[in-house]
Amino acid sequence: MTGARRRSAVLVLGAAIFALPGCVSLAPDMPAMASAQPVPDQWVLAEPGATEVPLDRYWTMLGDPLVDEFVTRAQTENLDLAQAVARLRAARAGLRQARADLVPTVNASGGVRRDVGDFASDDVLISLGADAAWEADLFGRIDNSIDAARSDVAAAGYSLGDIERVIAAQVATQVISARALAAQLAIARDTLAIQDDTLQIARWRNQAGLANSLDVEQARTQRAQTAASIPQLESNLVAVANAISTLIGEPPGRVYRAFTDAPRAVPAPPVDVALTAPADTLRRRPDVSAAEARLAADLARVGVARTQLFPLARLSGTLGTSGTDVGDLFDIVTGNVFASLSQLIFDGGRVRGRIEGARAAADGSLAAWRQSILVALQEVENASVDLGASDARVTALAEASEGAQNAAILARSQYQAGLIDFQRLLVAESQLLATRNALVGAQGSRASAFISLARAMGGGWQEQNSAREPSE
């Protein structure tokens, strides 16, 4: 074949490649949420209230300054969030790499050569060159790769939002736990002071012959049991405070002093929380959105795997020049253009295996997406019922605590007057301590249930922090 004919054939093949229609996507379609997993129109067990909760900052409704301070600090200093931000950056870098396949790859080269030997020329040969290569995306390999990378960015961004949601709830819950422990510690210390007085009264009555030694020993036992609970409560408070320190990215110490230097009661949250429709709640949940994005990425990778069964078209070219002097370097410029089309014939089933592997990964992602939907519905139902039950428990225990307080006062005065034995005083004081601790525990559970409900509804993260493509 002559040079003219070869050039004509190359030009015809290149023109045919350029003239082909846009690429054909081989990725499976993304299923709709309704077809992937049925979603109820309304909540079954949860009872919606009337109080609207600002989900992006729901913790402010607790009215606790330490909750506000520590959640805000965690949003900027938490190291789990820092790792998630790094993963988002890596995903965005992967998207830029995938998009780079749409444009030609161009390489430049240059060199200087001088011959040596008896018959070598003294001239120095200078050469410059460039080569370029471009893949025509006939069947969507590059476009599907870009779609997969774009979905990876979305998944990483929503995962970042989910970690932010979880961290906010963890910090708020830990602060509530610390408040409850500090309150129970204060109750134990107050009770210990009362029991010191009770023990002294028992000793006086024993010395006066009005009571036997059994009263004294029972009083000693009761006091010692209360005293033994104080170190454990202090240890638990330290552990919770240090956990908060880790969540907000600082060494232990300051957080613990914040609880001990300025103690406050366990905050009372709203209990008649307004609930959005289940479908709207699912759209608000970043973990569900992340699972959906991962499914979209895996479906796009199925399309990438399928394209390996179809022809691959490439266009490449080179350009070069040389000379013995810079002035005549570009006097003669040579180059060529080459268009190629390749088709897989036999690979022993390797590509088929990749396609099946990609389909299996997509099936797993679909199951994970459906699971995330069910978990989200479950969490809202559980937290809503728990919030109502905790509030009812607080109301009952508040009445029980008031009654136990009155009973303990009456029992103490009657014991001092010799109207009742020590056993009845012991029972009254034990009931008072138990009901006070139970009331504080119920108040903590109620606040934690509110936090869990707000978190289950998708509260605690800013949607603008989710994976949105950086402007390029």
C-alpha positions as CSV (number, residue, x, y, z in Angstrom):
1,M,0.0,0.0,0.0
2,T,1.4,3.4,-1.0
3,G,1.8,6.2,1.5
4,A,-1.1,8.1,0.1
5,R,-3.4,5.1,0.5
6,R,-2.2,4.5,4.0
7,R,-2.9,8.2,4.9
8,S,-6.4,7.9,3.3
9,A,-7.2,4.7,5.3
10,V,-6.1,6.4,8.6
11,L,-8.2,9.5,7.9
12,V,-11.3,7.4,7.0
13,L,-11.0,5.3,10.2
14,G,-10.5,8.5,12.3
15,A,-13.5,10.2,10.6
16,A,-15.6,7.1,11.3
17,I,-14.6,7.1,15.0
18,F,-15.5,10.8,15.3
19,A,-18.7,10.4,13.4
20,L,-20.1,7.7,15.7
21,P,-23.0,8.8,17.9
22,G,-22.6,9.5,21.6
23,C,-21.5,6.8,23.9
24,V,-24.0,4.1,25.0
25,S,-24.3,3.6,28.7
26,L,-24.2,0.0,29.8
27,A,-24.8,0.6,33.5
28,P,-28.0,-0.8,35.0
29,D,-30.7,1.7,36.0
30,M,-30.9,3.0,39.5
31,P,-34.0,1.6,41.3
32,A,-36.4,3.9,42.9
33,M,-36.7,3.9,46.7
34,A,-40.4,2.8,46.5
35,S,-39.5,-0.2,44.4
36,A,-36.3,-1.1,46.3
37,Q,-38.0,-1.0,49.7
38,P,-41.6,-0.2,50.6
39,V,-41.9,2.8,52.9
40,P,-45.1,3.4,55.0
41,D,-47.1,6.6,54.5
42,Q,-47.2,7.3,58.2
43,W,-45.6,6.2,61.5
44,V,-47.2,3.1,63.1
45,L,-46.2,3.4,66.7
46,A,-44.7,6.9,67.0
47,E,-47.1,9.6,67.9
48,P,-46.3,12.9,66.3
49,G,-46.4,16.0,68.5
50,A,-46.7,19.7,67.8
51,T,-43.2,21.0,68.8
52,E,-41.0,21.7,65.8
53,V,-37.4,20.9,66.3
54,P,-34.6,22.6,64.4
55,L,-32.9,19.4,63.3
56,D,-29.6,21.1,62.3
57,R,-29.2,22.3,65.9
58,Y,-31.7,20.4,68.0
59,W,-29.4,20.2,71.0
60,T,-30.0,23.8,71.7
61,M,-33.5,22.9,72.9
62,L,-31.9,21.2,75.9
63,G,-30.9,24.6,77.2
64,D,-27.6,23.3,78.6
65,P,-24.5,25.5,77.9
66,L,-22.1,22.6,78.0
67,V,-24.0,20.7,75.4
68,D,-23.9,23.7,73.1
69,E,-20.2,24.3,73.7
70,F,-19.0,20.7,73.3
71,V,-21.1,19.9,70.3
72,T,-19.8,23.1,68.6
73,R,-16.3,22.2,69.5
74,A,-16.7,18.6,68.2
75,Q,-18.0,19.9,64.8
76,T,-14.6,21.5,64.2
77,E,-12.1,19.4,66.2
78,N,-13.3,15.8,66.2
79,L,-10.7,13.6,64.7
80,D,-13.2,11.1,63.2
81,L,-14.7,14.1,61.3
82,A,-11.1,15.0,60.2
83,Q,-10.6,11.5,58.7
84,A,-14.0,11.7,56.9
85,V,-13.0,15.1,55.4
86,A,-9.8,13.5,54.2
87,R,-11.7,10.6,52.6
88,L,-14.0,13.2,50.9
89,R,-10.9,15.0,49.5
90,A,-9.6,11.7,48.2
91,A,-12.9,10.9,46.5
92,R,-12.9,14.3,44.8
93,A,-9.3,13.7,43.6
94,G,-10.5,10.4,42.2
95,L,-13.3,12.2,40.3
96,R,-10.7,14.6,38.8
97,Q,-8.7,11.6,37.7
98,A,-11.7,10.0,36.0
99,R,-12.6,13.2,34.2
100,A,-9.1,13.5,32.9
101,D,-9.7,10.4,30.6
102,L,-12.0,12.5,28.5
103,V,-9.2,14.7,27.2
104,P,-6.1,13.6,25.2
105,T,-2.9,12.7,27.0
106,V,0.0,14.7,25.7
107,N,3.7,14.0,26.4
108,A,6.6,16.1,25.3
109,S,10.2,14.9,24.9
110,G,13.5,16.4,24.0
111,G,17.1,15.3,23.7
112,V,20.6,16.2,22.6
113,R,22.9,13.7,20.8
114,R,26.5,13.7,19.8
115,D,28.3,10.9,18.1
116,V,31.7,9.7,19.3
117,G,34.4,7.7,17.6
118,D,36.9,8.0,14.9
119,F,34.4,8.8,12.2
120,A,31.9,10.7,14.3
121,S,30.7,14.1,13.3
122,D,31.3,17.0,15.6
123,D,27.8,18.3,15.1
124,V,25.3,18.1,18.0
125,L,21.9,16.9,17.1
126,I,19.0,18.5,19.0
127,S,15.6,16.9,18.9
128,L,12.1,17.8,20.2
129,G,8.9,15.8,20.0
130,A,5.5,15.3,21.3
131,D,3.0,12.5,21.2
132,A,-0.8,12.5,22.1
133,A,-3.3,9.7,22.6
134,W,-7.1,9.8,23.1
135,E,-9.7,7.2,23.6
136,A,-13.1,7.6,21.9
137,D,-15.6,6.7,24.6
138,L,-17.9,4.7,22.3
139,F,-19.6,2.5,24.9
140,G,-19.4,4.6,28.0
141,R,-16.4,3.3,29.8
142,I,-15.1,6.7,30.7
143,D,-18.6,8.2,31.3
144,N,-19.5,5.3,33.6
145,S,-16.1,5.6,35.4
146,I,-16.9,9.3,35.9
147,D,-20.4,8.5,37.2
148,A,-18.9,6.0,39.6
149,A,-16.4,8.5,40.9
150,R,-19.1,11.2,41.2
151,S,-21.2,8.8,43.2
152,D,-18.1,8.0,45.4
153,V,-17.8,11.7,46.1
154,A,-21.5,11.8,47.0
155,A,-21.1,8.8,49.3
156,A,-18.0,10.2,51.0
157,G,-19.8,13.5,51.5
158,Y,-22.9,11.9,53.0
159,S,-20.7,9.7,55.1
160,L,-19.1,12.8,56.4
161,G,-22.6,14.2,57.2
162,D,-23.5,10.9,58.9
163,I,-20.4,11.0,61.1
164,E,-21.2,14.6,62.0
165,R,-24.8,13.5,62.9
166,V,-23.5,10.7,65.1
167,I,-20.8,12.8,66.8
168,A,-23.3,15.5,67.7
169,A,-25.6,12.9,69.3
170,Q,-22.7,11.2,71.1
171,V,-21.5,14.4,72.6
172,A,-25.0,15.5,73.7
173,T,-25.7,12.1,75.1
174,Q,-22.5,12.0,77.0
175,V,-23.1,15.4,78.5
176,I,-26.5,14.2,79.7
177,S,-24.9,11.1,81.2
178,A,-22.3,13.3,83.0
179,R,-25.1,15.6,84.3
180,A,-26.9,12.5,85.6
181,L,-23.8,11.1,87.2
182,A,-23.0,14.4,88.8
183,A,-26.5,14.7,90.2
184,Q,-26.4,11.1,91.6
185,L,-23.0,11.9,93.1
186,A,-24.5,15.0,94.8
187,I,-27.4,12.8,96.0
188,A,-25.0,10.2,97.5
189,R,-23.0,12.9,99.3
190,D,-26.1,14.5,100.7
191,T,-27.4,11.1,101.8
192,L,-24.1,10.3,103.4
193,A,-24.3,13.5,105.5
194,I,-27.8,12.5,106.6
195,Q,-26.7,9.0,107.4
196,D,-23.8,10.4,109.5
197,D,-26.4,12.2,111.6
198,T,-28.6,9.0,111.7
199,L,-25.6,7.0,112.9
200,Q,-24.9,9.5,115.6
201,I,-28.5,9.5,116.8
202,A,-28.4,5.7,117.0
203,R,-25.3,5.8,119.1
204,W,-26.8,8.4,121.4
205,R,-29.9,6.4,121.8
206,N,-27.9,3.2,122.4
207,Q,-25.8,5.0,125.0
208,A,-29.0,6.2,126.7
209,G,-30.4,2.7,126.7
210,L,-33.2,3.6,124.4
211,A,-32.0,1.4,121.5
212,N,-29.9,-1.7,121.2
213,S,-26.6,-2.2,119.4
214,L,-28.4,-3.6,116.3
215,D,-29.6,-0.1,115.4
216,V,-26.0,1.2,115.5
217,E,-24.7,-1.6,113.4
218,Q,-27.5,-1.2,110.8
219,A,-26.8,2.5,110.7
220,R,-23.1,1.8,110.2
221,T,-23.9,-0.7,107.4
222,Q,-26.2,1.8,105.6
223,R,-23.7,4.6,105.8
224,A,-20.8,2.4,104.6
225,Q,-22.8,1.2,101.6
226,T,-23.5,4.8,100.6
227,A,-19.9,5.8,101.1
228,A,-18.8,2.9,98.9
229,S,-21.0,4.2,96.0
230,I,-19.3,7.6,95.9
231,P,-15.9,6.5,94.5
232,Q,-17.6,4.5,91.8
233,L,-19.8,7.4,90.8
234,E,-16.7,9.7,90.7
235,S,-14.9,7.1,88.5
236,N,-17.8,6.9,86.1
237,L,-18.0,10.7,85.9
238,V,-14.3,10.9,85.1
239,A,-14.7,8.2,82.4
240,V,-17.6,10.0,80.7
241,A,-15.9,13.4,80.9
242,N,-12.8,12.0,79.4
243,A,-14.8,10.4,76.6
244,I,-16.2,13.9,75.8
245,S,-12.7,15.3,75.8
246,T,-11.8,12.7,73.1
247,L,-14.8,13.5,71.1
248,I,-14.0,17.3,71.1
249,G,-10.3,16.6,70.3
250,E,-8.6,17.7,73.6
251,P,-6.8,16.1,76.5
252,P,-8.7,15.1,79.6
253,G,-9.1,17.5,82.5
254,R,-11.0,20.6,81.5
255,V,-14.2,18.8,80.7
256,Y,-14.3,17.1,84.1
257,R,-13.8,20.4,85.9
258,A,-16.6,22.0,83.9
259,F,-19.0,19.5,85.4
260,T,-17.7,19.6,88.9
261,D,-17.2,23.4,89.1
262,A,-20.6,24.4,87.7
263,P,-23.1,21.5,88.4
264,R,-26.6,21.8,86.8
265,A,-29.7,19.6,86.8
266,V,-30.4,17.2,84.0
267,P,-32.1,19.2,81.2
268,A,-35.7,18.6,80.4
269,P,-36.3,18.3,76.6
270,P,-39.5,18.8,74.7
271,V,-41.5,15.6,74.5
272,D,-44.3,16.4,72.0
273,V,-41.9,16.4,69.0
274,A,-43.3,16.9,65.6
275,L,-42.4,14.2,63.1
276,T,-42.0,14.5,59.4
277,A,-43.4,11.8,57.1
278,P,-41.3,8.6,56.8
279,A,-40.3,9.3,53.2
280,D,-39.2,12.9,54.2
281,T,-37.2,11.5,57.1
282,L,-35.4,9.0,54.9
283,R,-34.4,11.8,52.5
284,R,-33.0,13.7,55.5
285,R,-30.9,10.8,56.7
286,P,-27.3,11.0,55.4
287,D,-26.6,7.3,56.0
288,V,-29.5,6.4,53.7
289,S,-28.2,8.9,51.1
290,A,-24.7,7.5,51.4
291,A,-26.0,3.9,50.9
292,E,-27.9,5.1,47.8
293,A,-24.8,6.8,46.4
294,R,-22.7,3.7,47.0
295,L,-25.3,1.7,45.1
296,A,-25.2,4.2,42.2
297,A,-21.4,3.9,42.1
298,D,-21.5,0.1,42.0
299,L,-24.1,0.1,39.2
300,A,-21.9,2.4,37.2
301,R,-19.0,0.0,37.7
302,V,-21.1,-2.7,36.3
303,G,-21.3,-0.6,33.1
304,V,-17.5,-0.1,33.2
305,A,-17.0,-3.9,33.4
306,R,-19.4,-4.5,30.5
307,T,-17.6,-2.1,28.2
308,Q,-14.6,-4.5,28.1
309,L,-16.7,-6.8,25.9
310,F,-17.0,-4.1,23.2
311,P,-14.5,-2.6,20.8
312,L,-12.0,0.0,22.0
313,A,-11.2,2.9,19.7
314,R,-8.1,5.0,20.1
315,L,-6.5,7.9,18.2
316,S,-2.9,8.7,18.6
317,G,-0.3,10.9,17.0
318,T,3.3,12.0,17.2
319,L,5.1,15.2,16.2
320,G,8.9,15.7,16.1
321,T,11.7,17.8,14.8
322,S,15.5,17.8,14.9
323,G,18.4,19.9,13.9
324,T,22.0,20.7,14.5
325,D,21.3,24.2,15.6
326,V,18.4,25.9,17.5
327,G,17.9,28.2,14.5
328,D,17.1,25.4,12.1
329,L,15.3,23.2,14.7
330,F,11.9,23.7,13.2
331,D,12.8,23.7,9.5
332,I,11.7,20.1,9.1
333,V,8.8,18.8,11.2
334,T,7.5,15.3,10.9
335,G,4.5,13.5,12.4
336,N,1.9,10.9,12.1
337,V,-1.7,10.2,13.2
338,F,-2.9,6.7,13.9
339,A,-6.4,5.5,14.6
340,S,-7.0,2.0,16.0
341,L,-9.9,-0.3,16.9
342,S,-9.4,-3.3,19.1
343,Q,-11.9,-6.1,20.1
344,L,-11.5,-8.7,22.8
345,I,-11.7,-12.2,21.3
346,F,-10.8,-14.5,24.2
347,D,-9.5,-14.1,27.7
348,G,-10.6,-17.3,29.4
349,G,-13.6,-15.6,31.1
350,R,-11.7,-12.9,32.9
351,V,-14.0,-10.1,31.8
352,R,-17.1,-12.1,32.5
353,G,-15.8,-12.7,36.0
354,R,-15.3,-9.0,36.5
355,I,-18.9,-8.3,35.3
356,E,-20.3,-10.9,37.7
357,G,-18.1,-9.5,40.5
358,A,-19.4,-6.0,39.8
359,R,-23.0,-7.2,39.8
360,A,-22.5,-9.0,43.1
361,A,-21.1,-5.8,44.6
362,A,-24.1,-3.9,43.3
363,D,-26.5,-6.5,44.8
364,G,-24.7,-6.1,48.1
365,S,-25.0,-2.4,47.9
366,L,-28.7,-2.7,47.1
367,A,-29.3,-4.8,50.2
368,A,-27.3,-2.3,52.3
369,W,-29.5,0.5,51.0
370,R,-32.6,-1.4,51.8
371,Q,-31.2,-2.2,55.3
372,S,-30.4,1.5,55.9
373,I,-34.0,2.4,55.2
374,L,-35.4,-0.2,57.6
375,V,-32.9,0.8,60.3
376,A,-33.9,4.4,59.9
377,L,-37.6,3.6,60.3
378,Q,-36.9,1.4,63.3
379,E,-34.8,4.1,65.0
380,V,-37.5,6.8,64.7
381,E,-40.2,4.4,66.0
382,N,-38.1,3.2,68.9
383,A,-36.9,6.7,69.9
384,S,-40.4,8.3,69.7
385,V,-42.0,5.6,71.9
386,D,-39.0,5.7,74.3
387,L,-39.3,9.5,74.7
388,G,-43.0,9.2,75.6
389,A,-42.3,6.3,78.0
390,S,-39.4,8.1,79.6
391,D,-41.6,11.2,80.2
392,A,-44.3,9.1,81.9
393,R,-41.6,7.5,84.0
394,V,-40.2,10.8,85.1
395,T,-43.7,12.0,86.1
396,A,-44.3,8.9,88.2
397,L,-40.9,8.9,89.8
398,A,-41.2,12.7,90.7
399,E,-44.2,11.8,92.7
400,A,-42.5,8.8,94.3
401,S,-39.5,10.9,95.2
402,E,-41.7,13.6,96.8
403,G,-43.5,10.9,98.8
404,A,-40.2,9.3,99.8
405,Q,-38.8,12.6,100.9
406,N,-41.8,13.3,103.2
407,A,-41.8,9.7,104.5
408,A,-38.1,10.0,105.4
409,I,-38.6,13.3,107.3
410,L,-41.5,11.8,109.2
411,A,-39.6,8.6,110.0
412,R,-36.6,10.5,111.3
413,S,-38.6,12.7,113.6
414,Q,-40.6,9.7,114.9
415,Y,-37.4,7.7,115.4
416,Q,-35.9,10.6,117.4
417,A,-39.0,10.7,119.5
418,G,-38.9,6.9,120.0
419,L,-42.2,6.3,118.3
420,I,-40.8,3.8,115.7
421,D,-37.9,1.4,115.6
422,F,-34.8,1.9,113.5
423,Q,-35.8,-0.6,110.9
424,R,-38.6,1.6,109.7
425,L,-36.3,4.6,109.5
426,L,-33.8,2.5,107.5
427,V,-36.5,1.5,105.0
428,A,-37.7,5.1,104.6
429,E,-34.2,6.4,103.9
430,S,-33.3,3.6,101.6
431,Q,-36.5,4.3,99.6
432,L,-35.6,8.0,99.4
433,L,-32.1,7.3,98.1
434,A,-33.4,4.8,95.5
435,T,-36.2,7.0,94.2
436,R,-34.0,10.1,93.9
437,N,-31.4,8.1,91.9
438,A,-34.2,6.6,89.8
439,L,-35.7,10.0,89.1
440,V,-32.3,11.4,87.9
441,G,-31.8,8.3,85.8
442,A,-35.2,8.7,84.2
443,Q,-34.5,12.4,83.5
444,G,-31.3,11.4,81.8
445,S,-33.1,8.7,79.8
446,R,-35.7,11.2,78.7
447,A,-33.1,13.7,77.5
448,S,-31.2,10.9,75.8
449,A,-34.4,9.7,74.1
450,F,-35.0,13.1,72.7
451,I,-31.4,13.2,71.3
452,S,-31.9,9.7,69.8
453,L,-35.2,10.8,68.2
454,A,-33.6,14.0,66.7
455,R,-30.7,11.9,65.5
456,A,-33.0,9.3,64.0
457,M,-34.9,12.0,62.1
458,G,-31.6,13.0,60.5
459,G,-30.7,15.8,62.9
460,G,-27.2,17.0,63.7
461,W,-25.6,17.7,60.4
462,Q,-25.5,20.5,57.8
463,E,-26.7,19.4,54.4
464,Q,-24.4,21.8,52.6
465,N,-21.5,19.8,54.1
466,S,-22.6,16.7,52.0
467,A,-20.9,15.6,48.9
468,R,-21.3,18.3,46.3
469,E,-19.1,18.4,43.3
470,P,-16.4,21.1,43.7
471,S,-16.6,23.7,41.0
472,E,-14.0,23.1,38.3
